[in-house]
């Protein structure tokens, strides 16, 4: 009787653990089906009080994509071309039609970034910056969302 109860308990535990693990699985099927070769990283939409957050973030976000083999359009060229098209503000860029931007740049996908939190805490011997942001990758051909991800990080340069 005891061994049977233990076995049933282990089965329920396994079902519970596998159910929790399944919720963290990301769906990349739309991304794989679209298969972009180039990514346009547009200026980040800043929902924080930090004026410098978009510049710090924009200068570093392209590297991981480039290291994975995607062509990433240079940040300064992108900003300049967008300004020439009348898209001076990140809010205007984020509300623009992705197919229009795709035709302008000839890109496969557009990466939109929204910075929701950027807080620096200064202590006597340590500084930490807490950030929270959302990535959205959209197809230039259809405008459909290929994937979306929200992430929160803490950066402490002393460690």
N, CA, C and O atoms as a DFTB+ gen file, in Angstrom:
636 C
 N C O
     1  1       0.821      -1.200       0.000
     2  2       0.000       0.000       0.000
     3  2       0.858       1.254       0.000
     4  3       0.580       2.189      -0.750
     5  1       1.892       1.289       0.825
     6  2       2.771       2.451       0.879
     7  2       3.505       2.667      -0.433
     8  3       3.609       3.799      -0.906
     9  1       4.017       1.593      -1.027
    10  2       4.753       1.744      -2.286
    11  2       3.829       2.218      -3.402
    12  3       4.249       2.963      -4.288
    13  1       2.587       1.793      -3.359
    14  2       1.619       2.232      -4.372
    15  2       1.329       3.731      -4.220
    16  3       1.235       4.442      -5.220
    17  1       1.188       4.207      -3.010
    18  2       0.939       5.635      -2.765
    19  2       2.151       6.473      -3.181
    20  3       2.005       7.574      -3.712
    21  1       3.339       5.939      -2.933
    22  2       4.556       6.644      -3.328
    23  2       4.637       6.735      -4.845
    24  3       4.996       7.781      -5.387
    25  1       4.306       5.645      -5.535
    26  2       4.341       5.629      -6.992
    27  2       3.336       6.622      -7.576
    28  3       3.655       7.343      -8.521
    29  1       2.131       6.661      -7.020
    30  2       1.122       7.606      -7.492
    31  2       1.584       9.034      -7.224
    32  3       1.408       9.914      -8.066
    33  1       2.171       9.262      -6.062
    34  2       2.694      10.591      -5.729
    35  2       3.794      11.017      -6.689
    36  3       3.832      12.173      -7.111
    37  1       4.691      10.099      -7.040
    38  2       5.768      10.413      -7.982
    39  2       5.224      10.714      -9.373
    40  3       5.738      11.591     -10.066
    41  1       4.192       9.993      -9.781
    42  2       3.582      10.243     -11.085
    43  2       2.971      11.644     -11.104
    44  3       3.165      12.385     -12.067
    45  1       2.231      12.017     -10.048
    46  2       1.638      13.357      -9.986
    47  2       2.711      14.442      -9.941
    48  3       2.547      15.512     -10.528
    49  1       3.806      14.162      -9.245
    50  2       4.912      15.106      -9.194
    51  2       5.519      15.292     -10.584
    52  3       5.813      16.418     -10.986
    53  1       5.709      14.194     -11.319
    54  2       6.268      14.272     -12.666
    55  2       5.348      15.044     -13.608
    56  3       5.811      15.833     -14.431
    57  1       4.045      14.810     -13.481
    58  2       3.079      15.539     -14.307
    59  2       3.117      17.026     -13.965
    60  3       3.086      17.871     -14.859
    61  1       3.183      17.340     -12.698
    62  2       3.234      18.736     -12.278
    63  2       4.486      19.438     -12.749
    64  3       4.421      20.576     -13.214
    65  1       5.634      18.776     -12.636
    66  2       6.890      19.377     -13.079
    67  2       6.906      19.543     -14.592
    68  3       7.351      20.575     -15.093
    69  1       6.430      18.547     -15.325
    70  2       6.424      18.674     -16.784
    71  2       5.444      19.750     -17.237
    72  3       5.680      20.406     -18.252
    73  1       4.359      19.943     -16.509
    74  2       3.420      21.010     -16.836
    75  2       4.033      22.380     -16.638
    76  3       3.773      23.300     -17.414
    77  1       4.848      22.521     -15.598
    78  2       5.520      23.807     -15.364
    79  2       6.559      24.073     -16.437
    80  3       6.708      25.210     -16.883
    81  1       7.266      23.064     -16.849
    82  2       8.307      23.237     -17.854
    83  2       7.711      23.600     -19.206
    84  3       8.332      24.333     -19.976
    85  1       6.534      23.106     -19.501
    86  2       5.927      23.359     -20.807
    87  2       5.529      24.819     -20.982
    88  3       5.441      25.301     -22.112
    89  1       5.288      25.532     -19.883
    90  2       4.868      26.920     -20.006
    91  2       6.019      27.832     -20.424
    92  3       5.767      28.940     -20.896
    93  1       7.267      27.408     -20.268
    94  2       8.416      28.225     -20.628
    95  2       8.879      28.010     -22.064
    96  3       9.843      28.642     -22.496
    97  1       8.227      27.149     -22.797
    98  2       8.625      26.850     -24.160
    99  2       8.193      27.995     -25.070
   100  3       7.031      28.400     -25.065
   101  1       9.139      28.513     -25.850
   102  2       8.844      29.598     -26.791
   103  2       8.491      29.007     -28.150
   104  3       9.033      27.977     -28.551
   105  1       7.588      29.660     -28.844
   106  2       7.181      29.214     -30.167
   107  2       7.916      30.044     -31.217
   108  3       7.654      31.237     -31.369
   109  1       8.828      29.410     -31.934
   110  2       9.604      30.080     -32.972
   111  2       9.163      29.668     -34.371
   112  3       9.893      29.902     -35.334
   113  1       8.000      29.066     -34.503
   114  2       7.565      28.565     -35.807
   115  2       7.371      29.696     -36.821
   116  3       7.735      29.542     -37.987
   117  1       6.808      30.824     -36.398
   118  2       6.612      31.959     -37.324
   119  2       7.965      32.524     -37.759
   120  3       8.142      32.904     -38.916
   121  1       8.910      32.576     -36.833
   122  2      10.254      33.068     -37.151
   123  2      10.938      32.147     -38.157
   124  3      11.533      32.614     -39.128
   125  1      10.853      30.848     -37.924
   126  2      11.478      29.883     -38.839
   127  2      10.810      29.892     -40.211
   128  3      11.485      29.744     -41.230
   129  1       9.502      30.064     -40.242
   130  2       8.786      30.081     -41.521
   131  2       9.151      31.323     -42.333
   132  3       9.289      31.245     -43.554
   133  1       9.306      32.455     -41.671
   134  2       9.654      33.697     -42.367
   135  2      11.131      33.711     -42.756
   136  3      11.484      34.215     -43.821
   137  1      11.979      33.171     -41.918
   138  2      13.417      33.017     -42.167
   139  2      14.111      34.292     -42.656
   140  3      14.661      34.322     -43.757
   141  1      14.079      35.353     -41.821
   142  2      14.740      36.603     -42.245
   143  2      16.257      36.456     -42.265
   144  3      16.823      35.715     -41.461
   145  1      16.902      37.147     -43.163
   146  2      18.365      37.136     -43.277
   147  2      18.982      38.421     -42.739
   148  3      20.168      38.461     -42.415
   149  1      18.166      39.474     -42.646
   150  2      18.662      40.758     -42.157
   151  2      17.666      41.327     -41.162
   152  3      16.458      41.114     -41.275
   153  1      18.199      42.061     -40.179
   154  2      17.364      42.628     -39.124
   155  2      17.645      44.117     -38.997
   156  3      18.794      44.541     -38.877
   157  1      16.588      44.893     -39.026
   158  2      16.664      46.329     -38.815
   159  2      16.293      46.603     -37.364
   160  3      15.164      46.336     -36.951
   161  1      17.231      47.133     -36.589
   162  2      16.967      47.488     -35.198
   163  2      16.617      48.966     -35.171
   164  3      17.468      49.821     -35.417
   165  1      15.366      49.257     -34.873
   166  2      14.920      50.649     -34.844
   167  2      15.149      51.222     -33.443
   168  3      15.300      50.465     -32.484
   169  1      15.177      52.558     -33.318
   170  2      15.398      53.165     -32.004
   171  2      14.384      52.663     -30.967
   172  3      13.205      52.466     -31.264
   173  1      14.878      52.466     -29.754
   174  2      14.048      51.927     -28.677
   175  2      13.057      52.969     -28.174
   176  3      13.364      54.157     -28.081
   177  1      11.872      52.491     -27.857
   178  2      10.839      53.335     -27.261
   179  2      11.102      53.358     -25.755
   180  3      11.111      52.310     -25.110
   181  1      11.312      54.530     -25.207
   182  2      11.728      54.685     -23.815
   183  2      10.548      55.077     -22.945
   184  3      10.034      56.190     -23.058
   185  1      10.114      54.171     -22.078
   186  2       9.029      54.450     -21.136
   187  2       9.573      54.728     -19.740
   188  3       8.864      54.550     -18.749
   189  1      10.828      55.164     -19.656
   190  2      11.467      55.432     -18.370
   191  2      11.828      56.907     -18.273
   192  3      11.615      57.681     -19.207
   193  1      12.375      57.276     -17.128
   194  2      12.832      58.654     -16.948
   195  2      14.300      58.829     -17.329
   196  3      14.809      59.950     -17.310
   197  1      14.977      57.759     -17.670
   198  2      16.379      57.832     -18.058
   199  2      16.509      58.286     -19.507
   200  3      16.060      57.599     -20.425
   201  1      17.116      59.429     -19.702
   202  2      17.259      59.989     -21.040
   203  2      18.283      59.208     -21.859
   204  3      18.140      59.111     -23.078
   205  1      19.299      58.656     -21.232
   206  2      20.380      57.972     -21.942
   207  2      20.109      56.492     -22.200
   208  3      20.871      55.854     -22.926
   209  1      19.055      55.936     -21.631
   210  2      18.778      54.500     -21.756
   211  2      18.696      54.014     -23.206
   212  3      19.322      53.005     -23.529
   213  1      17.952      54.684     -24.095
   214  2      17.860      54.168     -25.466
   215  2      19.208      54.135     -26.190
   216  3      19.481      53.202     -26.945
   217  1      20.046      55.139     -25.967
   218  2      21.349      55.160     -26.634
   219  2      22.257      54.048     -26.138
   220  3      22.922      53.390     -26.939
   221  1      22.298      53.826     -24.825
   222  2      23.103      52.732     -24.283
   223  2      22.614      51.398     -24.822
   224  3      23.409      50.550     -25.229
   225  1      21.314      51.222     -24.820
   226  2      20.749      49.943     -25.224
   227  2      20.899      49.703     -26.720
   228  3      21.252      48.601     -27.141
   229  1      20.634      50.720     -27.516
   230  2      20.688      50.583     -28.975
   231  2      22.094      50.244     -29.471
   232  3      22.258      49.542     -30.469
   233  1      23.093      50.744     -28.771
   234  2      24.468      50.498     -29.209
   235  2      24.926      49.066     -28.940
   236  3      25.919      48.627     -29.521
   237  1      24.233      48.329     -28.077
   238  2      24.676      46.973     -27.734
   239  2      23.771      45.858     -28.240
   240  3      24.201      44.705     -28.285
   241  1      22.543      46.159     -28.619
   242  2      21.575      45.109     -28.926
   243  2      21.849      44.406     -30.255
   244  3      21.424      43.266     -30.439
   245  1      22.539      45.052     -31.172
   246  2      22.766      44.472     -32.494
   247  2      23.768      43.322     -32.484
   248  3      23.666      42.403     -33.296
   249  1      24.708      43.367     -31.594
   250  2      25.807      42.404     -31.595
   251  2      25.373      40.934     -31.527
   252  3      25.861      40.133     -32.324
   253  1      24.475      40.547     -30.607
   254  2      24.087      39.122     -30.560
   255  2      23.483      38.610     -31.875
   256  3      23.692      37.455     -32.244
   257  1      22.743      39.461     -32.572
   258  2      22.159      39.043     -33.849
   259  2      23.241      38.904     -34.917
   260  3      23.231      37.955     -35.701
   261  1      24.160      39.843     -34.942
   262  2      25.257      39.779     -35.915
   263  2      26.123      38.549     -35.672
   264  3      26.590      37.924     -36.624
   265  1      26.339      38.198     -34.412
   266  2      27.136      37.021     -34.095
   267  2      26.450      35.726     -34.507
   268  3      27.108      34.697     -34.663
   269  1      25.148      35.767     -34.684
   270  2      24.402      34.582     -35.128
   271  2      24.235      34.544     -36.643
   272  3      23.532      33.678     -37.166
   273  1      24.871      35.469     -37.352
   274  2      24.893      35.424     -38.811
   275  2      23.904      36.311     -39.520
   276  3      23.839      36.281     -40.749
   277  1      23.131      37.099     -38.803
   278  2      22.179      38.006     -39.439
   279  2      22.886      39.308     -39.795
   280  3      23.759      39.776     -39.064
   281  1      22.496      39.884     -40.925
   282  2      22.995      41.217     -41.239
   283  2      22.157      42.196     -40.433
   284  3      20.929      42.189     -40.516
   285  1      22.824      43.035     -39.654
   286  2      22.144      44.043     -38.852
   287  2      22.558      45.408     -39.389
   288  3      23.746      45.717     -39.479
   289  1      21.578      46.208     -39.739
   290  2      21.851      47.522     -40.307
   291  2      22.528      48.413     -39.270
   292  3      22.140      48.399     -38.102
   293  1      23.537      49.189     -39.680
   294  2      24.243      50.063     -38.736
   295  2      23.295      51.066     -38.076
   296  3      22.419      51.636     -38.727
   297  1      23.487      51.268     -36.780
   298  2      22.576      52.090     -35.982
   299  2      22.514      53.534     -36.458
   300  3      21.424      54.091     -36.582
   301  1      23.653      54.146     -36.727
   302  2      23.649      55.551     -37.121
   303  2      23.036      55.754     -38.508
   304  3      22.325      56.732     -38.739
   305  1      23.311      54.831     -39.424
   306  2      22.710      54.922     -40.749
   307  2      21.192      54.760     -40.652
   308  3      20.439      55.476     -41.312
   309  1      20.759      53.825     -39.832
   310  2      19.328      53.598     -39.647
   311  2      18.646      54.846     -39.113
   312  3      17.607      55.266     -39.624
   313  1      19.234      55.433     -38.088
   314  2      18.639      56.632     -37.484
   315  2      18.568      57.783     -38.489
   316  3      17.574      58.507     -38.554
   317  1      19.623      57.935     -39.256
   318  2      19.659      59.026     -40.245
   319  2      18.601      58.842     -41.334
   320  3      17.899      59.790     -41.684
   321  1      18.487      57.628     -41.866
   322  2      17.479      57.371     -42.902
   323  2      16.061      57.540     -42.367
   324  3      15.184      58.047     -43.068
   325  1      15.840      57.119     -41.137
   326  2      14.514      57.297     -40.547
   327  2      14.184      58.779     -40.390
   328  3      13.056      59.199     -40.647
   329  1      15.164      59.564     -39.970
   330  2      14.939      61.005     -39.833
   331  2      14.650      61.654     -41.185
   332  3      13.823      62.561     -41.274
   333  1      15.331      61.191     -42.239
   334  2      15.070      61.721     -43.576
   335  2      13.649      61.411     -44.045
   336  3      13.094      62.131     -44.876
   337  1      13.066      60.347     -43.515
   338  2      11.697      59.970     -43.860
   339  2      10.662      60.609     -42.941
   340  3       9.469      60.324     -43.044
   341  1      11.131      61.486     -42.031
   342  2      10.214      62.172     -41.127
   343  2       9.922      61.412     -39.853
   344  3       9.036      61.803     -39.093
   345  1      10.642      60.337     -39.601
   346  2      10.435      59.532     -38.392
   347  2      11.505      59.892     -37.364
   348  3      12.440      59.126     -37.129
   349  1      11.353      61.066     -36.759
   350  2      12.346      61.589     -35.825
   351  2      12.250      60.952     -34.452
   352  3      13.254      60.864     -33.745
   353  1      11.081      60.511     -34.067
   354  2      10.819      60.010     -32.731
   355  2      10.623      58.497     -32.757
   356  3      10.073      57.955     -33.716
   357  1      11.072      57.817     -31.705
   358  2      10.911      56.360     -31.635
   359  2       9.441      55.959     -31.666
   360  3       9.099      54.910     -32.211
   361  1       8.583      56.768     -31.095
   362  2       7.150      56.476     -31.127
   363  2       6.593      56.467     -32.540
   364  3       5.751      55.633     -32.875
   365  1       7.061      57.395     -33.371
   366  2       6.640      57.418     -34.777
   367  2       7.141      56.187     -35.521
   368  3       6.425      55.618     -36.345
   369  1       8.370      55.779     -35.230
   370  2       8.946      54.600     -35.894
   371  2       8.173      53.355     -35.505
   372  3       7.874      52.520     -36.358
   373  1       7.843      53.219     -34.221
   374  2       7.126      52.034     -33.750
   375  2       5.703      51.964     -34.296
   376  3       5.141      50.877     -34.429
   377  1       5.119      53.120     -34.613
   378  2       3.757      53.106     -35.159
   379  2       3.742      53.044     -36.688
   380  3       2.676      52.898     -37.286
   381  1       4.907      53.154     -37.326
   382  2       4.980      53.086     -38.795
   383  2       4.724      51.665     -39.286
   384  3       4.950      50.698     -38.559
   385  1       4.262      51.550     -40.495
   386  2       3.981      50.258     -41.111
   387  2       5.294      49.507     -41.362
   388  3       6.183      50.041     -42.025
   389  1       5.433      48.276     -40.845
   390  2       6.666      47.516     -41.053
   391  2       6.978      47.243     -42.522
   392  3       8.146      47.145     -42.897
   393  1       5.946      47.120     -43.355
   394  2       6.206      46.871     -44.770
   395  2       6.811      48.105     -45.434
   396  3       7.610      47.992     -46.363
   397  1       6.420      49.290     -44.945
   398  2       7.010      50.538     -45.460
   399  2       8.496      50.605     -45.093
   400  3       9.330      50.957     -45.928
   401  1       8.820      50.270     -43.849
   402  2      10.222      50.272     -43.424
   403  2      11.003      49.184     -44.155
   404  3      12.174      49.371     -44.485
   405  1      10.360      48.055     -44.404
   406  2      11.010      46.979     -45.148
   407  2      11.349      47.393     -46.565
   408  3      12.415      47.051     -47.076
   409  1      10.451      48.126     -47.202
   410  2      10.712      48.615     -48.558
   411  2      11.815      49.668     -48.561
   412  3      12.605      49.739     -49.502
   413  1      11.870      50.478     -47.520
   414  2      12.878      51.533     -47.424
   415  2      14.286      50.957     -47.228
   416  3      15.244      51.427     -47.842
   417  1      14.403      49.945     -46.375
   418  2      15.717      49.391     -46.032
   419  2      16.043      48.091     -46.772
   420  3      17.215      47.733     -46.886
   421  1      15.048      47.389     -47.268
   422  2      15.297      46.097     -47.888
   423  2      15.644      45.027     -46.867
   424  3      16.455      44.141     -47.138
   425  1      15.031      45.109     -45.694
   426  2      15.349      44.173     -44.607
   427  2      14.333      43.039     -44.547
   428  3      13.255      43.118     -45.136
   429  1      14.697      41.987     -43.827
   430  2      13.811      40.846     -43.668
   431  2      12.896      40.962     -42.465
   432  3      11.752      40.510     -42.499
   433  1      13.411      41.579     -41.384
   434  2      12.636      41.724     -40.153
   435  2      13.050      42.998     -39.427
   436  3      14.141      43.529     -39.637
   437  1      12.161      43.470     -38.575
   438  2      12.417      44.674     -37.794
   439  2      12.318      44.324     -36.321
   440  3      11.359      43.689     -35.883
   441  1      13.335      44.750     -35.552
   442  2      13.336      44.522     -34.116
   443  2      12.914      45.801     -33.411
   444  3      13.590      46.827     -33.488
   445  1      11.782      45.715     -32.724
   446  2      11.272      46.826     -31.926
   447  2      11.616      46.540     -30.466
   448  3      11.462      45.413     -29.996
   449  1      12.079      47.555     -29.758
   450  2      12.439      47.398     -28.352
   451  2      11.706      48.467     -27.556
   452  3      11.706      49.641     -27.926
   453  1      11.088      48.052     -26.471
   454  2      10.432      48.977     -25.559
   455  2      11.120      48.822     -24.208
   456  3      11.139      47.733     -23.634
   457  1      11.683      49.915     -23.704
   458  2      12.335      49.897     -22.395
   459  2      11.314      50.354     -21.372
   460  3      10.866      51.501     -21.387
   461  1      10.947      49.429     -20.475
   462  2       9.927      49.730     -19.476
   463  2      10.515      50.140     -18.130
   464  3       9.853      50.822     -17.348
   465  1      11.757      49.728     -17.853
   466  2      12.378      50.099     -16.575
   467  2      13.873      50.244     -16.769
   468  3      14.507      49.410     -17.416
   469  1      14.431      51.294     -16.212
   470  2      15.877      51.527     -16.238
   471  2      16.196      52.315     -14.977
   472  3      16.114      53.544     -14.964
   473  1      16.557      51.608     -13.930
   474  2      16.804      52.233     -12.636
   475  2      18.212      51.910     -12.173
   476  3      18.609      50.747     -12.113
   477  1      18.947      52.930     -11.855
   478  2      20.283      52.735     -11.295
   479  2      20.233      53.029      -9.811
   480  3      19.652      54.021      -9.373
   481  1      20.856      52.144      -9.047
   482  2      20.943      52.322      -7.602
   483  2      22.408      52.477      -7.241
   484  3      23.241      51.618      -7.531
   485  1      22.692      53.583      -6.610
   486  2      24.067      53.883      -6.230
   487  2      24.225      53.678      -4.733
   488  3      23.503      54.262      -3.925
   489  1      25.189      52.833      -4.386
   490  2      25.523      52.595      -2.991
   491  2      26.982      52.987      -2.802
   492  3      27.663      53.331      -3.768
   493  1      27.453      52.939      -1.596
   494  2      28.804      53.409      -1.311
   495  2      29.847      52.667      -2.146
   496  3      30.705      53.304      -2.758
   497  1      29.791      51.359      -2.183
   498  2      30.811      50.584      -2.892
   499  2      30.293      49.856      -4.123
   500  3      31.059      49.176      -4.806
   501  1      29.032      49.986      -4.411
   502  2      28.486      49.230      -5.543
   503  2      27.389      50.032      -6.242
   504  3      26.715      50.870      -5.644
   505  1      27.242      49.743      -7.510
   506  2      26.178      50.336      -8.313
   507  2      25.498      49.204      -9.069
   508  3      26.162      48.286      -9.552
   509  1      24.190      49.267      -9.170
   510  2      23.483      48.271      -9.976
   511  2      22.411      48.984     -10.795
   512  3      21.821      49.972     -10.361
   513  1      22.183      48.455     -11.985
   514  2      21.158      49.002     -12.872
   515  2      20.164      47.898     -13.173
   516  3      20.539      46.836     -13.670
   517  1      18.901      48.145     -12.875
   518  2      17.826      47.196     -13.151
   519  2      17.103      47.648     -14.410
   520  3      16.658      48.791     -14.506
   521  1      16.990      46.744     -15.370
   522  2      16.321      47.078     -16.623
   523  2      15.248      46.044     -16.925
   524  3      15.365      44.877     -16.550
   525  1      14.210      46.488     -17.603
   526  2      13.164      45.592     -18.092
   527  2      12.772      46.085     -19.473
   528  3      12.496      47.269     -19.664
   529  1      12.747      45.170     -20.436
   530  2      12.468      45.562     -21.808
   531  2      11.730      44.453     -22.531
   532  3      11.751      43.291     -22.127
   533  1      11.075      44.850     -23.617
   534  2      10.335      43.907     -24.450
   535  2      10.872      43.994     -25.873
   536  3      10.979      45.077     -26.449
   537  1      11.206      42.831     -26.426
   538  2      11.622      42.725     -27.827
   539  2      10.427      42.255     -28.643
   540  3       9.689      41.371     -28.208
   541  1      10.235      42.828     -29.801
   542  2       9.242      42.333     -30.744
   543  2       9.889      42.312     -32.123
   544  3      10.348      43.345     -32.611
   545  1       9.927      41.151     -32.746
   546  2      10.479      41.010     -34.088
   547  2       9.316      40.822     -35.049
   548  3       8.524      39.889     -34.912
   549  1       9.222      41.737     -36.040
   550  2       8.126      41.694     -36.999
   551  2       8.656      41.523     -38.412
   552  3       9.735      42.015     -38.744
   553  1       7.907      40.836     -39.227
   554  2       8.273      40.585     -40.612
   555  2       8.104      41.849     -41.442
   556  3       7.112      42.565     -41.302
   557  1       9.073      42.117     -42.304
   558  2       8.971      43.268     -43.207
   559  2       8.020      42.973     -44.364
   560  3       7.444      43.896     -44.939
   561  1       7.853      41.717     -44.705
   562  2       6.983      41.356     -45.822
   563  2       5.506      41.394     -45.472
   564  3       4.692      41.891     -46.250
   565  1       5.160      40.870     -44.302
   566  2       3.744      40.763     -43.928
   567  2       3.351      41.667     -42.767
   568  3       2.169      41.960     -42.589
   569  1       4.320      42.111     -41.978
   570  2       4.029      42.909     -40.789
   571  2       3.651      42.064     -39.586
   572  3       3.379      42.597     -38.510
   573  1       3.632      40.742     -39.763
   574  2       3.246      39.837     -38.676
   575  2       4.353      39.765     -37.620
   576  3       5.534      39.924     -37.929
   577  1       3.953      39.525     -36.383
   578  2       4.912      39.352     -35.294
   579  2       5.532      37.968     -35.396
   580  3       4.823      36.962     -35.394
   581  1       6.868      37.918     -35.486
   582  2       7.583      36.648     -35.586
   583  2       7.878      36.072     -34.210
   584  3       7.769      34.862     -34.014
   585  1       8.244      36.906     -33.264
   586  2       8.350      36.512     -31.855
   587  2       8.390      37.742     -30.979
   588  3       8.698      38.847     -31.426
   589  1       8.069      37.519     -29.716
   590  2       8.067      38.593     -28.730
   591  2       8.587      38.035     -27.419
   592  3       8.276      36.905     -27.042
   593  1       9.386      38.840     -26.729
   594  2      10.006      38.375     -25.489
   595  2      10.182      39.543     -24.530
   596  3      10.632      40.613     -24.939
   597  1       9.838      39.357     -23.279
   598  2      10.055      40.352     -22.237
   599  2      11.124      39.828     -21.297
   600  3      11.127      38.651     -20.935
   601  1      12.030      40.708     -20.907
   602  2      13.152      40.285     -20.077
   603  2      13.474      41.355     -19.047
   604  3      13.336      42.551     -19.304
   605  1      13.903      40.906     -17.884
   606  2      14.359      41.806     -16.827
   607  2      15.766      41.376     -16.432
   608  3      16.036      40.189     -16.251
   609  1      16.647      42.340     -16.303
   610  2      18.047      42.055     -15.969
   611  2      18.555      43.053     -14.945
   612  3      18.026      44.156     -14.810
   613  1      19.584      42.647     -14.232
   614  2      20.303      43.534     -13.329
   615  2      21.766      43.513     -13.718
   616  3      22.375      42.451     -13.845
   617  1      22.315      44.683     -13.903
   618  2      23.727      44.815     -14.283
   619  2      24.479      45.454     -13.122
   620  3      24.130      46.540     -12.659
   621  1      25.512      44.764     -12.663
   622  2      26.376      45.274     -11.607
   623  2      27.811      45.197     -12.122
   624  3      28.369      44.103     -12.199
   625  1      28.418      46.320     -12.473
   626  2      29.744      46.282     -13.088
   627  2      30.864      45.833     -12.142
   628  3      31.912      45.399     -12.618
   629  1      30.685      45.921     -10.856
   630  2      31.738      45.558      -9.913
   631  2      31.902      44.062      -9.733
   632  3      32.939      43.626      -9.234
   633  1      30.925      43.260     -10.117
   634  2      31.023      41.813      -9.908
   635  2      31.465      41.098     -11.134
   636  3      31.597      39.875     -11.121
